[in-house]
Amino acid sequence: MPLLSFVIPCYHSAATLAGVVRDIRATVTADGRYTYEILLINDNPADDTWREICRLKAEDPNVFGICMSRNFGQASALMAGYRHVRGDLVVSLDDDGQTPPAEMFRLIDALDEDTDVVYASYPTKHHSLLRNFGSRVNDWMATWLMGKPKDLYMASYYVARRFIIDEMVKCDNPFPYVDGLAVRSTSRFKNVPIDHQDRTEGESGYTFIKLLRLWLNGFTAFSVKPLRVATVMGMIFSLVGFLFAVAIIVRKIILLDAIDAGWSSIVSVVLLLDGILMMMLGLVGEYVGRMYMTMNKSPQYVIRTTTAAPGETEPQS
């Protein structure tokens, strides 16, 4: 039977993982068409999640655990899991139960000859306002910067063909952006509505800082459009400044009138222009800094240990 690989990044999820694994096992077994493997990637070694992963591994030999050396982020955890999958189809989902494993075959069965990746879409989302705002910004950014179809919603719950995953893991830079890698690998996507569940334990691990890092990854990894916007803005402000200077000269010579420019208005204009210049300089610096870190081979992730049997060696990055 074909093999399904489930990749689940884990972050403070010791209380929810058992339920997610149990639902996956029950759903695949009841369907009967596939075998399965479940890859659990612990992205926060300091809590009890790794102990729970080891316990689940002891109960089910189809579970495989990976423990990071520190918190690298969800995207890096996914990449670590993708490099270990063996399945014909790869299913990515969350560790908190909000992406219900019981509905996985609505995604899997939607794969056809014209589709390489099927994403879940949510008529109603049960996320915080900050997380929903971050999702909207991420969606807009992927559409504008990477050419994502406007009607495609890219969620964390999706199924992809193995060759797409094999193409995605060729990226080894320290700032992976999974949605961008998918868009770069294929144009054959599909959405399937899925019921988004309430979070049963804890809170989302996405803070504003982590969302900002995610947006920066998207901005700098797959497009130079922000730099082009900076160039256009510079040209526009230069033109405005030139026209303003011409207007002052004409008014002074022809109308014999001097403009009474107050100190506050001058300071406001200077602060505005300096702020824009500093923002654009920071954007350029972000590109240069990420290039520098990539050239210095900063790791995408570091694996501390796995649940592999003694004597087995697992590829690490």
LOMAR-535764 format. One record per residue (C-alpha): x, y, z. Coordinates in nm, 2 decimals, always signed. Each point is the difference from the previous one (the first is absolute). Layout:
// residues N
      xx      yy      zz
       X       Y       Z
...
//
This chain:
// residues 317
      xx      yy      zz
   +0.00   +0.00   +0.00
   +0.12   +0.36   -0.06
   +0.16   +0.18   +0.30
   -0.13   +0.32   +0.15
   +0.25   +0.22   +0.18
   -0.13   +0.24   +0.26
   +0.23   +0.28   +0.10
   -0.10   +0.19   +0.32
   +0.22   +0.28   +0.15
   -0.04   -0.01   +0.38
   +0.02   +0.30   +0.23
   -0.13   -0.02   +0.36
   -0.23   -0.28   -0.11
   +0.05   -0.28   +0.26
   -0.37   +0.02   +0.09
   -0.14   -0.03   -0.35
   +0.24   -0.22   -0.20
   -0.15   -0.33   +0.13
   -0.35   +0.10   -0.13
   +0.14   +0.10   -0.34
   +0.20   -0.32   -0.05
   -0.30   -0.21   +0.12
   -0.23   +0.17   -0.26
   +0.25   -0.05   -0.28
   +0.04   -0.37   +0.08
   -0.37   -0.06   +0.03
   -0.09   +0.19   -0.32
   +0.27   -0.17   -0.21
   -0.09   -0.34   +0.14
   -0.37   +0.04   -0.06
   +0.06   +0.11   -0.36
   +0.22   -0.30   -0.07
   +0.16   +0.12   -0.32
   +0.33   +0.13   +0.14
   +0.27   -0.08   +0.26
   +0.14   +0.30   +0.19
   +0.30   +0.15   +0.18
   -0.02   +0.30   +0.24
   +0.29   +0.23   +0.03
   -0.01   +0.22   +0.31
   +0.26   +0.28   +0.01
   +0.05   +0.15   +0.34
   +0.10   +0.37   -0.05
   +0.03   +0.09   +0.37
   +0.22   -0.25   +0.19
   -0.04   +0.17   +0.33
   -0.36   -0.13   +0.08
   -0.16   -0.34   +0.03
   -0.09   -0.04   -0.37
   +0.30   -0.22   -0.07
   -0.08   -0.24   +0.28
   -0.35   -0.03   -0.14
   +0.14   -0.07   -0.35
   +0.22   -0.27   +0.14
   -0.30   -0.15   +0.18
   -0.21   +0.00   -0.32
   +0.29   -0.16   -0.19
   +0.01   -0.28   +0.26
   -0.37   -0.06   -0.06
   +0.00   +0.02   -0.38
   +0.31   -0.10   -0.21
   -0.14   +0.21   -0.29
   +0.08   +0.32   +0.20
   +0.33   +0.16   -0.05
   +0.13   +0.29   +0.22
   +0.25   +0.27   -0.08
   +0.12   +0.24   +0.28
   +0.16   +0.33   -0.10
   +0.29   +0.15   +0.19
   -0.20   +0.32   +0.05
   -0.30   +0.18   -0.13
   +0.05   +0.05   -0.37
   -0.36   +0.08   -0.10
   -0.29   -0.19   -0.17
   +0.14   +0.03   -0.35
   +0.34   -0.15   +0.10
   -0.17   -0.28   +0.19
   -0.21   -0.08   -0.31
   +0.32   -0.01   -0.21
   +0.16   -0.24   +0.25
   -0.30   -0.23   -0.02
   -0.02   +0.02   -0.38
   +0.36   -0.12   -0.03
   -0.09   -0.32   +0.19
   -0.33   -0.09   -0.17
   -0.04   -0.33   -0.20
   -0.36   +0.03   -0.11
   -0.16   +0.04   -0.34
   -0.21   +0.28   +0.14
   +0.09   +0.24   +0.27
   -0.26   +0.16   +0.24
   +0.09   +0.30   +0.21
   -0.21   +0.09   +0.29
   +0.01   +0.17   +0.34
   +0.07   -0.15   +0.34
   -0.29   +0.17   +0.19
   -0.30   -0.19   -0.15
   -0.13   +0.31   -0.18
   +0.07   -0.17   -0.34
   -0.21   -0.32   +0.05
   +0.17   -0.32   -0.13
   -0.34   -0.16   -0.04
   -0.06   +0.22   -0.31
   +0.34   -0.08   -0.16
   -0.16   -0.21   -0.28
   -0.20   +0.30   -0.12
   +0.34   +0.14   -0.10
   +0.16   -0.32   -0.11
   -0.28   -0.11   -0.22
   -0.01   +0.35   -0.17
   +0.34   -0.07   -0.15
   -0.04   -0.08   -0.37
   +0.21   +0.01   -0.32
   -0.03   +0.38   -0.01
   +0.09   +0.06   +0.37
   +0.33   -0.02   +0.19
   -0.09   +0.16   +0.33
   -0.34   +0.03   +0.18
   -0.04   +0.25   +0.27
   -0.27   +0.02   +0.26
   -0.21   +0.31   +0.01
   -0.21   +0.11   +0.30
   -0.35   +0.15   -0.03
   +0.04   +0.10   +0.37
   +0.34   +0.03   +0.17
   +0.05   -0.05   +0.37
   +0.32   +0.20   +0.04
   +0.08   +0.32   +0.19
   -0.04   +0.34   -0.16
   +0.38   +0.03   -0.02
   +0.03   -0.34   -0.17
   -0.28   +0.08   -0.25
   +0.16   +0.33   -0.08
   +0.33   -0.17   -0.05
   -0.16   -0.25   -0.24
   -0.16   +0.28   -0.20
   +0.33   +0.18   -0.03
   +0.18   -0.32   -0.10
   -0.26   -0.07   -0.26
   +0.02   +0.34   -0.15
   +0.38   -0.01   +0.00
   +0.01   -0.35   -0.17
   -0.24   +0.13   -0.27
   +0.20   +0.32   -0.07
   +0.35   -0.12   +0.04
   -0.01   -0.36   -0.12
   -0.28   -0.01   -0.25
   -0.23   -0.22   +0.21
   -0.35   -0.03   -0.16
   -0.23   +0.25   +0.17
   -0.27   -0.26   +0.06
   +0.24   -0.24   +0.17
   +0.01   -0.02   +0.38
   +0.32   -0.15   +0.13
   -0.05   -0.16   +0.34
   +0.22   -0.21   +0.23
   -0.22   -0.30   -0.08
   +0.08   -0.14   -0.34
   +0.10   -0.31   -0.20
   +0.27   +0.00   -0.26
   +0.14   -0.25   -0.25
   +0.34   -0.13   +0.09
   +0.18   +0.16   -0.29
   -0.11   +0.35   +0.12
   +0.15   -0.07   +0.35
   +0.32   -0.13   -0.16
   +0.02   +0.33   -0.20
   -0.07   +0.21   +0.31
   +0.28   -0.16   +0.21
   +0.26   +0.11   -0.26
   -0.02   +0.33   +0.18
   +0.27   +0.01   +0.26
   +0.01   +0.37   +0.09
   -0.05   +0.09   +0.37
   -0.33   +0.19   -0.06
   -0.24   -0.25   -0.17
   -0.34   +0.12   -0.10
   -0.21   -0.31   -0.06
   -0.29   +0.17   -0.19
   +0.25   +0.16   -0.24
   +0.17   -0.33   -0.06
   -0.33   -0.16   -0.09
   -0.09   +0.28   -0.25
   +0.35   -0.03   -0.15
   -0.04   -0.37   -0.05
   -0.34   -0.02   -0.17
   -0.31   +0.19   -0.11
   -0.25   -0.28   +0.05
   -0.18   +0.08   +0.32
   -0.34   -0.06   +0.14
   -0.20   +0.10   +0.31
   -0.24   -0.23   +0.19
   -0.22   +0.14   +0.28
   +0.08   -0.15   +0.34
   -0.16   +0.07   +0.34
   +0.25   +0.19   +0.22
   -0.01   -0.12   +0.36
   +0.03   +0.18   +0.33
   +0.34   -0.02   +0.17
   -0.03   -0.25   +0.29
   +0.31   +0.09   +0.19
   +0.23   +0.30   +0.04
   +0.04   +0.30   -0.24
   +0.15   +0.05   -0.34
   +0.38   +0.02   -0.01
   -0.01   +0.28   -0.26
   +0.08   +0.33   +0.17
   +0.03   +0.33   -0.19
   +0.38   -0.03   -0.02
   -0.03   -0.35   -0.15
   -0.26   +0.12   -0.26
   +0.23   +0.29   -0.09
   +0.29   -0.25   -0.06
   -0.23   -0.21   -0.22
   -0.09   +0.31   -0.20
   +0.36   +0.10   -0.04
   +0.08   -0.35   -0.12
   -0.27   +0.03   -0.27
   +0.12   +0.35   -0.09
   +0.36   -0.08   -0.05
   +0.01   -0.36   -0.11
   -0.19   -0.01   -0.32
   -0.03   +0.35   -0.14
   +0.18   +0.33   -0.06
   -0.32   +0.20   -0.03
   +0.05   +0.18   +0.33
   +0.33   +0.14   -0.13
   -0.18   +0.11   -0.32
   -0.26   +0.17   +0.21
   +0.28   +0.18   +0.19
   +0.14   +0.12   -0.34
   -0.34   +0.12   -0.12
   -0.07   +0.18   +0.33
   +0.34   +0.17   -0.02
   -0.08   +0.12   -0.35
   -0.34   +0.13   +0.10
   +0.14   +0.20   +0.30
   +0.28   +0.13   -0.22
   -0.26   +0.12   -0.25
   -0.22   +0.16   +0.26
   +0.31   +0.18   +0.15
   +0.10   +0.13   -0.34
   -0.35   +0.13   -0.08
   -0.02   +0.16   +0.34
   +0.33   +0.17   -0.06
   -0.12   +0.13   -0.34
   -0.32   +0.13   +0.16
   +0.20   +0.19   +0.26
   +0.23   +0.16   -0.27
   -0.30   +0.10   -0.22
   -0.19   +0.15   +0.29
   +0.31   +0.19   +0.11
   +0.09   +0.14   -0.34
   -0.33   +0.05   -0.16
   -0.23   +0.08   +0.29
   +0.28   +0.17   +0.20
   -0.12   -0.19   +0.30
   +0.19   -0.21   +0.26
   -0.14   -0.31   +0.15
   -0.02   +0.02   +0.38
   +0.10   -0.36   +0.08
   -0.03   -0.06   +0.37
   +0.24   -0.20   +0.20
   -0.25   -0.27   +0.09
   -0.09   -0.07   -0.37
   +0.37   -0.02   -0.09
   +0.07   -0.24   +0.28
   -0.31   -0.21   -0.09
   +0.12   -0.04   -0.36
   +0.36   -0.08   +0.10
   -0.12   -0.26   +0.25
   -0.23   -0.16   -0.26
   +0.27   -0.02   -0.27
   +0.26   -0.12   +0.25
   -0.24   -0.27   +0.13
   -0.06   -0.12   -0.35
   +0.37   -0.01   -0.08
   +0.08   -0.19   +0.32
   -0.28   -0.25   -0.07
   +0.13   -0.06   -0.35
   +0.36   -0.03   +0.13
   -0.11   -0.25   +0.25
   -0.18   -0.20   -0.27
   +0.32   -0.01   -0.21
   +0.20   -0.10   +0.31
   -0.25   -0.28   +0.07
   +0.07   -0.14   -0.35
   +0.38   +0.04   +0.04
   +0.00   -0.15   +0.35
   -0.20   -0.31   -0.11
   +0.24   -0.04   -0.30
   +0.29   +0.01   +0.24
   -0.15   -0.26   +0.24
   -0.08   -0.23   -0.30
   +0.36   +0.03   -0.13
   +0.13   -0.08   +0.34
   -0.21   -0.32   +0.00
   -0.21   +0.08   +0.30
   -0.20   -0.32   +0.07
   -0.36   -0.03   -0.10
   -0.04   -0.21   +0.32
   +0.21   -0.22   +0.22
   -0.13   -0.34   +0.12
   +0.09   -0.09   +0.35
   -0.13   -0.36   +0.00
   -0.26   -0.22   -0.16
   -0.20   -0.31   +0.10
   +0.20   -0.21   -0.25
   +0.10   -0.34   +0.12
   +0.36   -0.04   +0.13
   +0.25   -0.03   -0.28
   -0.22   +0.18   -0.25
   +0.13   +0.32   -0.14
   -0.23   +0.28   -0.11
   +0.09   +0.29   -0.23
   +0.05   +0.33   +0.19
   +0.03   +0.35   -0.11
//
